């Protein structure tokens, strides 16, 4: 939780950061880099986009990388989450598991493209939610 209970930044600030992470996730893999790192940026894009929706509604959130928790919190507050956005929970493993050496298999090109697609979907959905909030 934030010290004074208020999340810093505007919904657009959070969305801009989400779009930045999405752009980084979509770059060509630099020599010596791992697809896991691009998938981390995809996860971050989705996470920040969801947080933009919280901020757009005047809600705070626990400081977390857990996309499932963020989605559940939005649903509990009455936000209708499309199944394509709800399925983005799969990105949660890229927040930490895939970024460190360990027993997991390397990320495949197919998994990377899926992560990018989910992240783009969440960012697009969040942008629409924020526009709807402004219109009301």
DSSP file (Angstrom, degrees, kcal/mol; ACC not computed):
  #  RESIDUE AA STRUCTURE BP1 BP2  ACC     N-H-->O    O-->H-N    N-H-->O    O-->H-N    TCO  KAPPA ALPHA  PHI   PSI    X-CA   Y-CA   Z-CA
    1    1 A X              0   0    0      0, 0.0     2,-0.2     0, 0.0    61,-0.1   0.000 360.0 360.0 360.0 151.1    0.0    0.0    0.0
    2    2 A X    >   -     0   0    0     59,-0.2     3,-1.6     1,-0.1     5,-0.1  -0.504 360.0-111.2 -77.8 148.1    1.2    3.5   -0.6
    3    3 A X  T 3  S+     0   0    0      1,-0.3    -1,-0.1    -2,-0.2     4,-0.1   0.851 115.9  29.3 -51.8 -44.9    2.2    5.5    2.5
    4    4 A X  T 3  S-     0   0    0      2,-0.3    -1,-0.3     0, 0.0     3,-0.1   0.343 113.9-109.5 -99.9   8.7   -0.7    8.0    2.4
    5    5 A X  S <  S+     0   0    0     -3,-1.6     2,-0.5     1,-0.2    -2,-0.1   0.312  86.7 110.4  85.1 -10.0   -3.1    5.6    0.8
    6    6 A X        -     0   0    0     54,-0.1     2,-0.4    -5,-0.1    -2,-0.3  -0.849  67.0-131.7-103.7 134.3   -3.1    7.5   -2.5
    7    7 A X        -     0   0    0     -2,-0.5     2,-0.1    -3,-0.1    51,-0.0  -0.678  28.2-122.6 -81.3 129.6   -1.5    6.0   -5.6
    8    8 A X        +     0   0    0     -2,-0.4    -1,-0.1     2,-0.0    47,-0.1  -0.360  69.3  30.1 -71.7 153.5    0.8    8.5   -7.3
    9    9 A X  S    S-     0   0    0      4,-0.1     2,-0.2    -2,-0.1    -2,-0.1   0.061  83.9 -82.4  88.8 162.5    0.3    9.5  -10.9
   10   10 A X     >  -     0   0    0      1,-0.1     4,-2.1    46,-0.0     5,-0.2  -0.494  41.3-103.5 -94.0 167.7   -2.8    9.8  -13.1
   11   11 A X  H  > S+     0   0    0      1,-0.2     4,-2.5     2,-0.2     5,-0.2   0.902 125.6  52.6 -56.4 -39.1   -4.4    6.9  -15.0
   12   12 A X  H  > S+     0   0    0      2,-0.2     4,-3.0     1,-0.2    -1,-0.2   0.880 104.8  55.0 -66.1 -37.1   -2.7    8.3  -18.2
   13   13 A X  H  > S+     0   0    0      2,-0.2     4,-1.9     1,-0.2    -1,-0.2   0.932 111.6  44.3 -59.0 -45.2    0.7    8.2  -16.4
   14   14 A X  H  X S+     0   0    0     -4,-2.1     4,-2.1     2,-0.2    -2,-0.2   0.895 114.0  49.7 -66.9 -40.1    0.2    4.5  -15.6
   15   15 A X  H  X S+     0   0    0     -4,-2.5     4,-2.7     2,-0.2    -2,-0.2   0.891 108.0  53.6 -66.4 -39.0   -1.1    3.8  -19.1
   16   16 A X  H  X S+     0   0    0     -4,-3.0     4,-2.0     1,-0.2    -1,-0.2   0.903 109.6  48.4 -61.5 -40.7    1.9    5.6  -20.6
   17   17 A X  H  X S+     0   0    0     -4,-1.9     4,-2.4     2,-0.2    -1,-0.2   0.884 110.3  51.8 -65.8 -38.1    4.2    3.4  -18.6
   18   18 A X  H  X S+     0   0    0     -4,-2.1     4,-2.3     1,-0.2    -2,-0.2   0.923 110.1  48.5 -62.7 -43.8    2.2    0.3  -19.7
   19   19 A X  H  X S+     0   0    0     -4,-2.7     4,-2.3     2,-0.2    -2,-0.2   0.852 108.9  54.1 -65.7 -34.2    2.6    1.3  -23.3
   20   20 A X  H  X S+     0   0    0     -4,-2.0     4,-2.3     2,-0.2    -2,-0.2   0.936 109.9  46.3 -64.1 -46.2    6.3    1.9  -22.8
   21   21 A X  H  X S+     0   0    0     -4,-2.4     4,-2.5     1,-0.2    -2,-0.2   0.887 111.1  53.1 -63.4 -37.7    6.7   -1.6  -21.4
   22   22 A X  H  X S+     0   0    0     -4,-2.3     4,-1.3     2,-0.2    -1,-0.2   0.909 108.7  49.9 -63.4 -40.8    4.6   -3.0  -24.3
   23   23 A X  H  < S+     0   0    0     -4,-2.3     3,-0.3     1,-0.2     4,-0.3   0.917 111.7  48.1 -63.1 -42.7    7.0   -1.2  -26.7
   24   24 A X  H >< S+     0   0    0     -4,-2.3     3,-1.2     1,-0.2    -2,-0.2   0.886 108.2  55.1 -64.6 -38.2   10.0   -2.7  -25.0
   25   25 A X  H 3< S+     0   0    0     -4,-2.5    -1,-0.2     1,-0.2    -2,-0.2   0.797 107.5  51.9 -63.6 -27.3    8.4   -6.1  -25.1
   26   26 A X  T 3< S+     0   0    0     -4,-1.3    -1,-0.2    -3,-0.3    -2,-0.2   0.414  83.8 110.4 -93.6   2.1    8.0   -5.9  -28.8
   27   27 A X  S <  S-     0   0    0     -3,-1.2     2,-0.1    -4,-0.3     3,-0.0  -0.325  82.1 -89.3 -74.0 160.1   11.5   -4.9  -29.8
   28   28 A X        -     0   0    0      1,-0.1     2,-0.4    -2,-0.0    -1,-0.1  -0.448  54.4 -96.7 -64.3 140.6   13.7   -7.3  -31.7
   29   29 A X        -     0   0    0     -2,-0.1    -1,-0.1    -3,-0.1     3,-0.1  -0.447  42.0-132.7 -64.4 115.3   15.7   -9.5  -29.3
   30   30 A X    >   -     0   0    0     -2,-0.4     3,-2.2     1,-0.1    -1,-0.1  -0.320  35.0 -85.0 -66.4 153.4   19.1   -7.9  -28.8
   31   31 A X  T 3  S+     0   0    0      1,-0.3    -1,-0.1     3,-0.0     3,-0.1  -0.350 117.5  18.7 -58.1 133.4   22.1  -10.1  -29.0
   32   32 A X  T 3  S+     0   0    0      1,-0.3    -1,-0.3    -3,-0.1     2,-0.2   0.374 101.8 115.6  86.0  -4.1   22.8  -11.7  -25.7
   33   33 A X    <   -     0   0    0     -3,-2.2     2,-0.3     2,-0.0    -1,-0.3  -0.492  59.0-127.2 -95.1 168.1   19.3  -11.1  -24.4
   34   34 A X    >>  -     0   0    0     -2,-0.2     4,-1.1    -3,-0.1     3,-1.0  -0.868  13.9-130.2-114.9 145.3   16.6  -13.6  -23.4
   35   35 A X  H 3> S+     0   0    0     -2,-0.3     4,-2.5     1,-0.2     5,-0.2   0.823 108.5  68.7 -59.1 -30.4   13.0  -13.8  -24.5
   36   36 A X  H 3> S+     0   0    0      1,-0.2     4,-1.8     2,-0.2    -1,-0.2   0.860  95.8  53.3 -57.2 -35.5   12.2  -14.1  -20.8
   37   37 A X  H <> S+     0   0    0     -3,-1.0     4,-1.5     2,-0.2    -1,-0.2   0.875 108.6  47.8 -70.6 -36.7   13.2  -10.5  -20.4
   38   38 A X  H  X S+     0   0    0     -4,-1.1     4,-1.6     1,-0.2    -2,-0.2   0.875 110.2  53.4 -68.6 -36.0   10.9   -9.3  -23.2
   39   39 A X  H  X S+     0   0    0     -4,-2.5     4,-2.5     1,-0.2    -2,-0.2   0.845 102.6  58.4 -65.9 -33.4    8.1  -11.4  -21.6
   40   40 A X  H  X S+     0   0    0     -4,-1.8     4,-2.6     1,-0.2    -1,-0.2   0.920 105.5  49.2 -60.3 -42.8    8.8   -9.6  -18.3
   41   41 A X  H  X S+     0   0    0     -4,-1.5     4,-2.3     2,-0.2    -1,-0.2   0.861 108.7  53.3 -66.3 -33.7    8.1   -6.3  -20.1
   42   42 A X  H  X S+     0   0    0     -4,-1.6     4,-2.0     2,-0.2    -2,-0.2   0.924 110.3  47.3 -63.6 -43.6    4.9   -7.8  -21.4
   43   43 A X  H  X S+     0   0    0     -4,-2.5     4,-2.7     1,-0.2    -2,-0.2   0.919 111.6  50.6 -62.1 -43.9    3.9   -8.8  -17.9
   44   44 A X  H  X S+     0   0    0     -4,-2.6     4,-2.8     1,-0.2     5,-0.3   0.876 107.0  54.8 -63.5 -37.7    4.8   -5.3  -16.7
   45   45 A X  H  X S+     0   0    0     -4,-2.3     4,-2.0     2,-0.2    -1,-0.2   0.939 111.8  43.5 -60.5 -47.1    2.7   -3.7  -19.4
   46   46 A X  H  X S+     0   0    0     -4,-2.0     4,-2.4     2,-0.2    -2,-0.2   0.925 114.2  50.6 -64.5 -44.9   -0.4   -5.7  -18.4
   47   47 A X  H  X S+     0   0    0     -4,-2.7     4,-2.1     1,-0.2    -2,-0.2   0.936 113.2  44.2 -59.6 -48.7    0.2   -5.0  -14.7
   48   48 A X  H  X S+     0   0    0     -4,-2.8     4,-1.8     1,-0.2    -1,-0.2   0.848 111.1  54.7 -68.3 -33.6    0.6   -1.3  -15.1
   49   49 A X  H  X S+     0   0    0     -4,-2.0     4,-1.4    -5,-0.3    -1,-0.2   0.922 108.9  48.1 -64.8 -43.2   -2.4   -1.2  -17.4
   50   50 A X  H  X S+     0   0    0     -4,-2.4     4,-1.7     1,-0.2     3,-0.3   0.905 110.4  51.7 -62.9 -40.1   -4.6   -2.9  -14.8
   51   51 A X  H  X S+     0   0    0     -4,-2.1     4,-2.6     1,-0.2    -1,-0.2   0.832 102.5  60.2 -65.9 -31.2   -3.3   -0.4  -12.2
   52   52 A X  H  X S+     0   0    0     -4,-1.8     4,-2.6     2,-0.2    -1,-0.2   0.880 103.1  51.9 -61.2 -37.5   -4.2    2.4  -14.5
   53   53 A X  H  X S+     0   0    0     -4,-1.4     4,-1.1    -3,-0.3    -2,-0.2   0.907 108.7  50.6 -66.5 -41.1   -7.8    1.2  -14.3
   54   54 A X  H ><>S+     0   0    0     -4,-1.7     5,-2.7     1,-0.2     3,-0.9   0.964 113.0  45.2 -57.4 -51.7   -7.6    1.2  -10.5
   55   55 A X  H ><5S+     0   0    0     -4,-2.6     3,-1.5     1,-0.3    -2,-0.2   0.888 107.9  58.1 -62.3 -39.8   -6.3    4.8  -10.5
   56   56 A X  H 3<5S+     0   0    0     -4,-2.6    -1,-0.3     1,-0.3    -2,-0.2   0.755 109.8  44.8 -62.4 -23.8   -8.9    5.8  -13.0
   57   57 A X  T <<5S-     0   0    0     -4,-1.1    -1,-0.3    -3,-0.9    -2,-0.2   0.379 118.5-110.5 -98.9   2.1  -11.6    4.7  -10.6
   58   58 A X  T < 5S+     0   0    0     -3,-1.5     2,-0.3    -4,-0.4    -3,-0.2   0.724  73.6 135.8  77.3  21.2   -9.9    6.3   -7.6
   59   59 A X      < -     0   0    0     -5,-2.7    -1,-0.3    -6,-0.2     2,-0.2  -0.762  45.6-141.8-103.9 148.0   -9.0    3.0   -6.0
   60   60 A X        -     0   0    0     -2,-0.3     2,-0.3    -3,-0.1   -54,-0.1  -0.548  16.1-157.7 -96.2 170.8   -5.7    2.0   -4.4
   61   61 A X        -     0   0    0     -2,-0.2   -59,-0.2   -56,-0.0     2,-0.2  -0.976  26.3 -95.9-146.0 155.7   -4.1   -1.4   -4.8
   62   62 A X        -     0   0    0     -2,-0.3     2,-0.9   -61,-0.1     8,-0.0  -0.514  49.6-101.9 -70.5 140.6   -1.6   -3.4   -2.8
   63   63 A X  S    S+     0   0    0     -2,-0.2     2,-0.3     2,-0.1    -1,-0.1  -0.534  73.8 134.8 -65.8 105.8    1.9   -3.1   -4.2
   64   64 A X        -     0   0    0     -2,-0.9    -3,-0.0     1,-0.1     0, 0.0  -0.981  60.8-147.3-153.0 157.1    2.1   -6.4   -6.1
   65   65 A X        +     0   0    0     -2,-0.3     2,-1.1    27,-0.0    30,-0.1   0.286  66.2 119.5-102.9   4.5    3.1   -8.0   -9.4
   66   66 A X     >  -     0   0    0      1,-0.2     4,-2.0     2,-0.1     5,-0.2  -0.598  42.0-174.1 -80.6  99.2    0.2  -10.5   -9.1
   67   67 A X  H  > S+     0   0    0     -2,-1.1     4,-2.8     1,-0.2     5,-0.2   0.865  84.5  57.8 -61.8 -36.8   -2.0  -10.0  -12.1
   68   68 A X  H  > S+     0   0    0     21,-0.2     4,-2.6     1,-0.2    -1,-0.2   0.919 106.7  47.7 -59.7 -44.1   -4.5  -12.4  -10.7
   69   69 A X  H  > S+     0   0    0      2,-0.2     4,-2.4     1,-0.2    -1,-0.2   0.908 112.3  49.5 -63.6 -42.0   -4.9  -10.4   -7.6
   70   70 A X  H  X S+     0   0    0     -4,-2.0     4,-1.9     2,-0.2    -2,-0.2   0.914 112.5  47.3 -64.8 -42.4   -5.3   -7.2   -9.6
   71   71 A X  H  X S+     0   0    0     -4,-2.8     4,-2.6     2,-0.2    -2,-0.2   0.924 111.8  50.1 -63.9 -44.6   -7.9   -8.8  -11.8
   72   72 A X  H  X S+     0   0    0     -4,-2.6     4,-2.9     1,-0.2    -2,-0.2   0.906 108.8  53.1 -60.9 -41.8   -9.8  -10.2   -8.9
   73   73 A X  H  X S+     0   0    0     -4,-2.4     4,-0.9     2,-0.2    -1,-0.2   0.889 109.9  47.5 -61.7 -39.6   -9.8   -6.8   -7.2
   74   74 A X  H  <>S+     0   0    0     -4,-1.9     5,-2.5     2,-0.2     3,-0.5   0.922 112.8  48.5 -67.0 -43.4  -11.3   -5.2  -10.2
   75   75 A X  H ><5S+     0   0    0     -4,-2.6     3,-2.0     1,-0.2    -2,-0.2   0.910 107.6  55.4 -62.1 -41.8  -14.0   -7.9  -10.5
   76   76 A X  H 3<5S+     0   0    0     -4,-2.9    -1,-0.2     1,-0.3    -2,-0.2   0.751 105.9  53.3 -62.9 -23.4  -14.8   -7.5   -6.8
   77   77 A X  T 3<5S-     0   0    0     -4,-0.9    -1,-0.3    -3,-0.5    -2,-0.2   0.309 128.3 -97.7 -94.8   7.7  -15.4   -3.8   -7.4
   78   78 A X  T < 5S+     0   0    0     -3,-2.0     2,-0.4     1,-0.3    -3,-0.2   0.564  73.1 145.8  93.0   9.2  -17.8   -4.5  -10.2
   79   79 A X      < -     0   0    0     -5,-2.5     2,-0.6    -6,-0.1    -1,-0.3  -0.684  48.5-130.2 -81.7 129.0  -15.6   -4.2  -13.3
   80   80 A X        -     0   0    0     -2,-0.4     2,-0.6     1,-0.0    -5,-0.0  -0.700  22.4-158.4 -80.2 117.5  -16.5   -6.6  -16.1
   81   81 A X        -     0   0    0     -2,-0.6    -1,-0.0   -10,-0.0   -10,-0.0  -0.870  12.9-132.2-101.4 117.6  -13.3   -8.3  -17.2
   82   82 A X    >>  -     0   0    0     -2,-0.6     4,-2.7     1,-0.1     3,-0.8  -0.322  23.3-115.3 -63.6 152.5  -13.4   -9.9  -20.7
   83   83 A X  H 3> S+     0   0    0      1,-0.3     4,-2.3     2,-0.2     5,-0.1   0.854 115.4  59.0 -59.8 -35.0  -12.2  -13.4  -20.9
   84   84 A X  H 34 S+     0   0    0      1,-0.2    -1,-0.3     2,-0.2     4,-0.2   0.849 111.4  41.2 -64.2 -32.2   -9.2  -12.3  -23.1
   85   85 A X  H X4 S+     0   0    0     -3,-0.8     3,-1.6     2,-0.2    -2,-0.2   0.886 111.9  54.8 -78.7 -41.6   -8.1  -10.0  -20.3
   86   86 A X  H >< S+     0   0    0     -4,-2.7     3,-1.4     1,-0.3    -2,-0.2   0.854 101.8  59.3 -59.3 -35.2   -8.8  -12.5  -17.6
   87   87 A X  G >< S+     0   0    0     -4,-2.3     3,-1.7     1,-0.3    -1,-0.3   0.638  82.4  84.0 -69.8 -13.4   -6.6  -15.0  -19.4
   88   88 A X  G X   +     0   0    0     -3,-1.6     3,-2.6     1,-0.3    -1,-0.3   0.589  62.1  92.2 -67.0  -7.3   -3.7  -12.6  -19.1
   89   89 A X  G X   +     0   0    0     -3,-1.4     3,-1.9     1,-0.3    -1,-0.3   0.771  69.6  74.8 -55.4 -24.1   -3.1  -14.0  -15.6
   90   90 A X  G X  S+     0   0    0     -3,-1.7     3,-0.9     1,-0.3    -1,-0.3   0.748  82.0  68.4 -60.6 -23.0   -0.7  -16.4  -17.4
   91   91 A X  G X  S+     0   0    0     -3,-2.6     3,-2.0     1,-0.2     4,-0.4   0.675  75.3  87.3 -70.3 -16.2    1.7  -13.5  -17.6
   92   92 A X  G X  S+     0   0    0     -3,-1.9     3,-1.7     1,-0.3     4,-0.5   0.828  78.3  62.3 -55.4 -34.7    2.2  -13.6  -13.8
   93   93 A X  G X >S+     0   0    0     -3,-0.9     5,-1.8     1,-0.3     3,-0.6   0.749  95.0  62.0 -66.1 -20.8    5.0  -16.1  -14.1
   94   94 A X  G < 5S+     0   0    0     -3,-2.0    -1,-0.3     1,-0.2    -2,-0.2   0.590  85.4  77.1 -80.4  -8.6    7.0  -13.7  -16.2
   95   95 A X  G < 5S-     0   0    0     -3,-1.7    -1,-0.2    -4,-0.4    -2,-0.2   0.838 127.3 -25.7 -68.4 -32.1    7.1  -11.2  -13.2
   96   96 A X  T X>5S+     0   0    0     -3,-0.6     3,-0.8    -4,-0.5     4,-0.6   0.514 125.7  68.4-148.4 -44.5    9.8  -13.3  -11.5
   97   97 A X  G >45S+     0   0    0     -4,-0.4     3,-0.8    -5,-0.3    -3,-0.2   0.910 107.2  40.8 -55.8 -48.5   10.0  -17.0  -12.3
   98   98 A X  G 34<S+     0   0    0     -5,-1.8    -1,-0.3     1,-0.2     9,-0.1   0.614 105.8  66.4 -79.0 -11.6   11.2  -16.6  -15.9
   99   99 A X  G <4 S+     0   0    0     -3,-0.8     2,-0.3    -6,-0.3    -1,-0.2   0.606  96.8  58.1 -86.8 -10.4   13.6  -13.8  -15.1
  100  100 A X  S << S-     0   0    0     -3,-0.8    -4,-0.0    -4,-0.6     2,-0.0  -0.857  94.1 -94.8-120.6 152.8   16.0  -15.8  -13.0
  101  101 A X        +     0   0    0     -2,-0.3     2,-0.3     2,-0.1    -2,-0.1  -0.366  69.4 118.2 -59.7 142.4   18.0  -19.0  -13.6
  102  102 A X  S    S-     0   0    0      2,-0.3    -1,-0.0    -4,-0.1    -5,-0.0  -0.971  75.6 -58.4 179.5-166.7   16.1  -22.0  -12.4
  103  103 A X  S    S+     0   0    0     -2,-0.3    -2,-0.1     2,-0.0    -1,-0.0   0.621  91.2 107.1 -76.2 -12.1   14.5  -25.3  -13.2
  104  104 A X  S    S-     0   0    0     -7,-0.2    -2,-0.3     1,-0.1     2,-0.1  -0.222  74.5-107.8 -69.5 156.5   12.1  -23.8  -15.8
  105  105 A X        -     0   0    0      1,-0.1    -1,-0.1     3,-0.0     3,-0.1  -0.484  43.1 -94.2 -76.3 150.9   12.4  -24.3  -19.5
  106  106 A X        -     0   0    0     -2,-0.1     2,-0.2     1,-0.1    -1,-0.1  -0.313  49.2 -95.7 -61.1 151.3   13.5  -21.3  -21.7
  107  107 A X        -     0   0    0     -9,-0.1   -72,-0.2    -3,-0.1     2,-0.1  -0.503  41.1-137.0 -69.8 134.3   10.6  -19.3  -23.1
  108  108 A X     >  -     0   0    0     -2,-0.2     4,-2.4     1,-0.1     5,-0.2  -0.455  22.2-109.4 -87.2 164.6    9.8  -20.3  -26.7
  109  109 A X  H  > S+     0   0    0      1,-0.2     4,-2.5     2,-0.2     5,-0.2   0.884 121.3  53.8 -58.7 -39.6    9.1  -17.9  -29.5
  110  110 A X  H  > S+     0   0    0      2,-0.2     4,-2.1     1,-0.2    -1,-0.2   0.910 108.7  47.4 -63.3 -43.7    5.4  -19.1  -29.4
  111  111 A X  H  > S+     0   0    0      2,-0.2     4,-2.5     1,-0.2    -2,-0.2   0.899 111.3  52.0 -64.6 -39.8    5.2  -18.3  -25.7
  112  112 A X  H  X S+     0   0    0     -4,-2.4     4,-2.4     2,-0.2    -2,-0.2   0.939 109.9  47.6 -61.1 -47.7    6.8  -14.9  -26.3
  113  113 A X  H  X S+     0   0    0     -4,-2.5     4,-2.1     1,-0.2    -1,-0.2   0.867 111.7  51.4 -63.4 -36.3    4.3  -14.0  -29.0
  114  114 A X  H  X S+     0   0    0     -4,-2.1     4,-2.7     2,-0.2    -1,-0.2   0.917 109.3  50.3 -64.2 -43.6    1.4  -15.2  -26.8
  115  115 A X  H  X S+     0   0    0     -4,-2.5     4,-2.5     1,-0.2    -2,-0.2   0.908 110.6  49.6 -61.3 -42.4    2.7  -13.0  -24.0
  116  116 A X  H  X S+     0   0    0     -4,-2.4     4,-2.4     2,-0.2    -1,-0.2   0.900 111.0  49.6 -63.4 -41.6    2.9  -10.0  -26.3
  117  117 A X  H  X S+     0   0    0     -4,-2.1     4,-2.1     2,-0.2    -2,-0.2   0.928 112.0  47.2 -64.9 -46.0   -0.6  -10.6  -27.5
  118  118 A X  H  X S+     0   0    0     -4,-2.7     4,-2.3     2,-0.2    -2,-0.2   0.935 112.8  49.5 -61.0 -45.8   -2.1  -10.9  -24.0
  119  119 A X  H  X S+     0   0    0     -4,-2.5     4,-2.6     1,-0.2     5,-0.2   0.925 110.3  49.7 -61.3 -44.9   -0.2   -7.7  -22.9
  120  120 A X  H  X S+     0   0    0     -4,-2.4     4,-2.4     1,-0.2    -1,-0.2   0.888 110.3  52.2 -61.6 -38.2   -1.4   -5.7  -25.9
  121  121 A X  H  X S+     0   0    0     -4,-2.1     4,-2.3     2,-0.2    -1,-0.2   0.904 110.3  46.7 -64.0 -42.0   -5.0   -6.9  -25.2
  122  122 A X  H  X S+     0   0    0     -4,-2.3     4,-2.9     2,-0.2     5,-0.2   0.919 112.5  49.8 -67.2 -43.3   -4.9   -5.8  -21.6
  123  123 A X  H  X S+     0   0    0     -4,-2.6     4,-2.4     2,-0.2    -2,-0.2   0.930 112.8  47.2 -62.1 -44.9   -3.4   -2.4  -22.5
  124  124 A X  H  X S+     0   0    0     -4,-2.4     4,-1.9    -5,-0.2    -1,-0.2   0.912 113.6  47.9 -62.6 -43.0   -6.0   -1.8  -25.2
  125  125 A X  H  X S+     0   0    0     -4,-2.3     4,-2.4     2,-0.2    -2,-0.2   0.928 111.7  49.6 -62.8 -45.5   -8.8   -2.9  -22.8
  126  126 A X  H  X S+     0   0    0     -4,-2.9     4,-2.5     1,-0.2     5,-0.2   0.895 107.8  54.2 -62.6 -40.2   -7.5   -0.6  -20.0
  127  127 A X  H  X S+     0   0    0     -4,-2.4     4,-2.0    -5,-0.2    -1,-0.2   0.913 110.1  47.2 -60.7 -42.1   -7.2    2.3  -22.4
  128  128 A X  H  X S+     0   0    0     -4,-1.9     4,-2.4     2,-0.2    -2,-0.2   0.903 110.3  52.5 -65.1 -41.4  -10.9    1.9  -23.3
  129  129 A X  H  X S+     0   0    0     -4,-2.4     4,-2.1     1,-0.2    -2,-0.2   0.903 109.9  48.6 -61.0 -41.2  -11.9    1.5  -19.6
  130  130 A X  H  X S+     0   0    0     -4,-2.5     4,-2.0     2,-0.2    -1,-0.2   0.895 110.3  50.9 -68.1 -39.4  -10.1    4.8  -18.8
  131  131 A X  H  X S+     0   0    0     -4,-2.0     4,-1.8     1,-0.2    -2,-0.2   0.900 109.2  51.7 -62.8 -40.5  -11.8    6.6  -21.7
  132  132 A X  H  X S+     0   0    0     -4,-2.4     4,-1.2     1,-0.2    -2,-0.2   0.901 108.3  51.8 -62.3 -40.9  -15.2    5.3  -20.5
  133  133 A X  H  < S+     0   0    0     -4,-2.1     3,-0.3     1,-0.2    -1,-0.2   0.896 109.3  49.5 -62.4 -41.1  -14.4    6.7  -17.0
  134  134 A X  H  < S+     0   0    0     -4,-2.0    -1,-0.2     1,-0.2    -2,-0.2   0.854 108.2  54.0 -66.4 -34.5  -13.6   10.1  -18.4
  135  135 A X  H  <        0   0    0     -4,-1.8    -1,-0.2     1,-0.2    -2,-0.2   0.756 360.0 360.0 -72.6 -24.6  -16.8   10.1  -20.4
  136  136 A X     <        0   0    0     -4,-1.2    -1,-0.2    -3,-0.3    -2,-0.2   0.478 360.0 360.0 -77.3 360.0  -19.0    9.5  -17.4
